[in-house]
């Protein structure tokens, strides 16, 4: 995998160089940079802003590989073998209680994320106190996940591994099983692990059907075997045939067909090989082949897709720049008509504002039904909780209920956040296409035969300055809110979600914090079961109302974010065009200068065309690192 990541890093750097070239040519074309928005790296130039967003997304590229399976199938052993150092516990009893994310860091360290939105920074050796069933049974500590950083070479370019809890662990309830399954939705590749013996049973079949139904981008089915079975050719073949047949049955149960490939691995030997630097044992363990196959997939599909999308975005920005060059050419060719062009631009920009408002309003009408669906998801656990509460007879049962209900709300909230993100992103993508058409209409009025103007959909989501505004808002709410747990959940979790590009904050974390804050004191201070039940019923209504208010507030914030982004891009677009008028007006009385600028415009058009070509070639097979010269 290290070879893949090195190759990806080289290609990404080549693309970053192409990006830098567009930025350089654009800077020279503008002759003076647009004013930067305070506190951010975004310019008031539409094109400069688009370029900065592409750079941000390229730098933040990450590949996630998840390890999934039932308890005691060797998931932790395999992940340690792949990484080459122990980051997940491998004891005899079921160990992993919460997802563990492993990424690159110069110094080994760990961060524990709790349901109330707080974090704890620990030495790697202390992580077991939070991740194992022994020390954290039923996750009573309220850990959502743990991040570990390790100085492992193949992780340094953005690959992240996830070790997940066993899906049939008796210590984990159905809530955390669902949370683990949700991890399937965020991975670029899933390694699904079986162990033989035992054979694939009914529980494993159900898990298989769940995996197949979720349509992972790529699934690697791995059969982990004990050494005596792994090295016996006849036994290994028989095991793989049987497991393969069961997997085909699971696929058919969900209506899927196609080739099934199973990777035989001896995880314990892979880990032993890593510990002793035994290359031959590493290759015999089967882990070497698995790693190479994952590498091939990331290189040939996931990584390629990221680079191709970025290259196309860079080329689109270069095409937008060509459009502005041609507008300048039009003005330079007939400076006497400058006033007429200016009046036409004024009319077009005013019309553009109206059309933008109409497009935004029309697109965002889809948000109202989406908000109702999200409300329903968040409130779903409450009715069941009230029925369950009526049948509880002891304070211990009520305390366990409170802990369980908190986890149920966390999972429901996480699911709601993801569904809102998917639905809202679809709305934004539709809006992006409509706005691009409006931009193009204005440009075509000013100069004929222009390249198509295409905005990045990412540009209409959260931008750095909007993220700063969110953080400022959270800091303000933290200082004034009576519910410190709620405020801290918003401040830490919300900022992380926004930075990652999502548009809805961590409803699950807020829900968990609310339950902890509103219920703990009731159980601790009231000794009558009847009184506790009555008070908790009241608190359930309070929590439901608070969550609905939070959901509505975050939806409003998401809509405002898009409106703000659209308005900024409309202003930036107008700024770029008006700047052309100001320049031509300044030199219109100087014939020599006019001629120089006319020649420059021709050269800039060629330069931007070369930039677009270079960006696309940077990721074209066989054309890596080909640099098209630009000479404007």
ZAPABA-189682 format. One record per residue (C-alpha): residue in one letter; z, y, x. Coordinates in steps of 0.2 Angstrom, whole numbers, plus 5000, padded with zeros to 4 digits. Each point is the difference from the previous one (the first is absolute). Last residue first. Example, Ala and Ser with C-alpha at 12.3 -4.5 7.8 and 13.67 -1.06 7.14 Angstrom:
S503649955068
A500349834994
This chain:
X489751745007
X499749855012
X500449844992
X499849845010
X500149834991
X501449905007
X499749814999
X501849935002
X499649854989
X498249974996
X499949814998
X500750004983
X500150184992
X501850075001
X499650155011
X498350014994
X500550074983
X501050145009
X498650035013
X498750024986
X501150134991
X500350095016
X498250005004
X499650084983
X501450135004
X499150045016
X498350014993
X500650134986
X501050095014
X498450025010
X499050074985
X501450124996
X500150065018
X498250055000
X500350104984
X501650075008
X499050065015
X498650084989
X501350094990
X500950075016
X498450075006
X499650084983
X501850084999
X500350084983
X500349834992
X501349965013
X501650044990
X499249954983
X499549835007
X501849975006
X500850064984
X498849904989
X500349845010
X501950024998
X499850014981
X499349835001
X501449925010
X501350094990
X499349954983
X500149825006
X501850035006
X500550084983
X499349854990
X500849885012
X501750084998
X499850004981
X499649825000
X501549965011
X501250104989
X499349924984
X500249835008
X501850045005
X500450074983
X499549834992
X501149915012
X501550124997
X499749974981
X500049815003
X501650025011
X500950104986
X499549884986
X500649855011
X501750095004
X500350054982
X499649824995
X501249945013
X501450124995
X499949954982
X500049815004
X501550035011
X501050104986
X499649864988
X500649875012
X501550105003
X500550004982
X499849814999
X501050005016
X501450094992
X500149884985
X500049855011
X501350075011
X501150044985
X499849824993
X500449925017
X501650115002
X500450045018
X499150165002
X500050095017
X498949895012
X498849944986
X499750184994
X499950075018
X498749885005
X498950034985
X499350185001
X499750015019
X499449835003
X498950004985
X499350175005
X499749955018
X499049844994
X499050104988
X499650145014
X499549865012
X498949924987
X499150164995
X499550035018
X498850154999
X498350014992
X498450065009
X499949875014
X499250065016
X501349925012
X500850185003
X500350014981
X500949835000
X501150045015
X500450174993
X500649924984
X501049875008
X501150125010
X500250154989
X499949914983
X501349875004
X501150135008
X499950104984
X500549854989
X501449955012
X500750185000
X500050014981
X500850174997
X498450085006
X500050175008
X499849965019
X499049854998
X498850094988
X499650135013
X499749875013
X498949914988
X499050164996
X499850045018
X499449825003
X498750024986
X499450165007
X499849925017
X498949874992
X499050134991
X499750085018
X499549835007
X498749964986
X500349874986
X498549954990
X498350104998
X499549985018
X500249814999
X498550014987
X499050075014
X498750134994
X498249975000
X498650145001
X498349925000
X498950065013
X499050164995
X498250024995
X500250184993
X501250145005
X501150104990
X499849924983
X500149835009
X501750045007
X500750054983
X499449834992
X500749905015
X501750074998
X500049954981
X499349835004
X501449975013
X501350064987
X499449864988
X500149875013
X501750055005
X500649994982
X499549824999
X500949965016
X501650104994
X500049904983
X499949835010
X501450065012
X501050044984
X499849824994
X500449915016
X501450125005
X500849984982
X499949815002
X500850015017
X501450114994
X500349894984
X500149845010
X501350095012
X501050064985
X500049834992
X500649925016
X501450135003
X500549994981
X500249815002
X501050025016
X501250124991
X500249884985
X500549865012
X501450115008
X500650064983
X500049834992
X501049935015
X501350134996
X499949964982
X500349815004
X501550055011
X500750114986
X500049854988
X499249954983
X498250055001
X498949964985
X499750184994
X499450055018
X498649884999
X499350084984
X500250175008
X499149945016
X498549934991
X499850174991
X500250095017
X498849905010
X498450074992
X500450195003
X499150015016
X498549914995
X499950094983
X500150175009
X498649955012
X498949964985
X500450164992
X499550095016
X498349925000
X499750054982
X500350185006
X499149995016
X498349974993
X499950184994
X500150045018
X498149985002
X499650134986
X501250135006
X499449985018
X498150014995
X500350154989
X501050105013
X498749965013
X498650064988
X500950164998
X500350035018
X498249955004
X499350134988
X501050135009
X499349945017
X498250004993
X500150174993
X500750075016
X498749905010
X498650084990
X500750175003
X500149965018
X498249945000
X499450164992
X501050105013
X499249905014
X498250024995
X499650115014
X500749875012
X498549884996
X499949875013
X501850025006
X500749974982
X499049844998
X500449945017
X501850034996
X499949894985
X499149875010
X501550005012
X501249984986
X499049844993
X500049935018
X501950025000
X500149904984
X498949875009
X501249995015
X501449984987
X499149854993
X499749935017
X501950015003
X500449914984
X498749875004
X500849965016
X501749994992
X499349874988
X499249905013
X501550005011
X501249944986
X498849874994
X499749945018
X501949985002
X500249904984
X498449895002
X499449945016
X501450055012
X501449974987
X499249834996
X499649955018
X501850045005
X500749904986
X498949865006
X500650025018
X501850004995
X499749844990
X499149925014
X501550045012
X501349944988
X499249835000
X501449935011
X498849925012
X499550185006
X501850065003
X500449835008
X498650035013
X500650185003
X501849965003
X500850175002
X501749914998
X500650104985
X498350034993
X499649815001
X501749964992
X499550124985
X498349924998
X500949835002
X501150044985
X498650074990
X498949845001
X498550064991
X498649924990
X498850144993
X499449964982
X498350064994
X499549994982
X498250044995
X499750074982
X500650004983
X501250104990
X500549984981
X501850025002
X500449814998
X498549975011
X500850085015
X501649904998
X499049844999
X499050055016
X501750035008
X500649834995
X498449925007
X500250095017
X501849955001
X499549824998
X498650015012
X501050095013
X501449874999
X498849865003
X499150085014
X501750045009
X500649824997
X498449935008
X500050125015
X501949985004
X500450165010
X500550104984
X501049864992
X501149975015
X500150195004
X500650054983
X498650084989
X499650184994
X498550004988
X499350175000
X498950084987
X499350175006
X499650114986
X498950165000
X499950154989
X501249924989
X499449964982
X501750004991
X499649844990
X499849905016
X501750045006
X500849974983
X499149834998
X500749955018
X501850054995
X499849894984
X499449865011
X501450025012
X501349984986
X499149854994
X499949915017
X498950015015
X500749875012
X501650005009
X499549965014
X499050105003
X500350184999
X499050144992
X499750185005
X499050134992
X499350135013
X499550154990
X498750135007
X499850184997
X501850004991
X500550124986
X499849894985
X500849855007
X501650105003
X500250004981
X500349815001
X501650045010
X500650124987
X499749874986
X501049875010
X501350145002
X500250024981
X499949814997
X501649985009
X500449965018
X501349885006
X499149854993
X498550055012
X498449954991
X498950145007
X500750005017
X500250185006
X498650095009
X499650035018
X498750145001
X498950045015
X499350175004
X498550045010
X499850195005
X499350005018
X501649955009
X500249844990
X499049895012
X501050065015
X501849964994
X501350145003
X501049964985
X500450114985
X500949924985
X500050074982
X501149934987
X499749994981
X500850044983
X501849975006
X501350014985
X501549945009
X500249864987
X498349925006
X500349854990
X501149945015
X500050135015
X500949925015
X499449824997
X498550054991
X499350095015
X499250175001
X501550125000
X501249935013
X498549925009
X499450175005
X501450025012
X499149935015
X498550124998
X501250145003
X500250114984
X499550154991
X500650014982
X498950084986
X500550084984
X498950004984
X501349924989
X499149835000
X500349995019
X498850005014
X500649925017
X499250075016
X499849895015
X499850035019
X499149935015
X499450145011
X498250045002
X499649974982
X498749894991
X500249934983
X501049864991
X500450024982
X501449894993
X500049964981
X501749964994
X501149844999
X499349925016
X501249865005
X499949834991
X501249885009
X499549925016
X499850165010
X498450095005
X500450184999
X498650135001
X499550115015
X500049875013
X498750035013
X498249955003
X499350094985
X499049854993
X501449885004
X501350114993
X498950014984
X499949815000
X501849975002
X500450124986
X498849924988
X500549825004
X499949934983
X501950014997
X499950104984
X498350014991
X498550105007
X499450165006
X499650095016
X499250174998
X498750085011
X499950194999
X498750105009
X500350195003
X498950155002
X501150165001
X498950085014
X498449974990
X500850084984
X500650155009
X498350035009
X499149984983
X501250134993
X499750125014
X498149994998
X500250044981
X501050155004
X498850065013
X498649984987
X500950094986
X500550155012
X501750064995
X500649895014
X501249854999
X501249975015
X501550044990
X501550125000
X499150164994
X498249964994
X498950035015
X498950155000
X498149965002
X499449995018
X498850135007
X498349975006
X499749894984
X498649905009
X501049985016
X501549934990
X498849894990
X499249935016
X501849965007
X500649924984
X498449904999
X500349945018
X501849964997
X499549884986
X498849915012
X501449995013
X501149934986
X498649874996
X500049955018
X501949995000
X499949894985
X498849895008
X501149985015
X501549974990
X499149874990
X499549915016
X501850015006
X500649934984
X498849865000
X500549955018
X501850014996
X499749884985
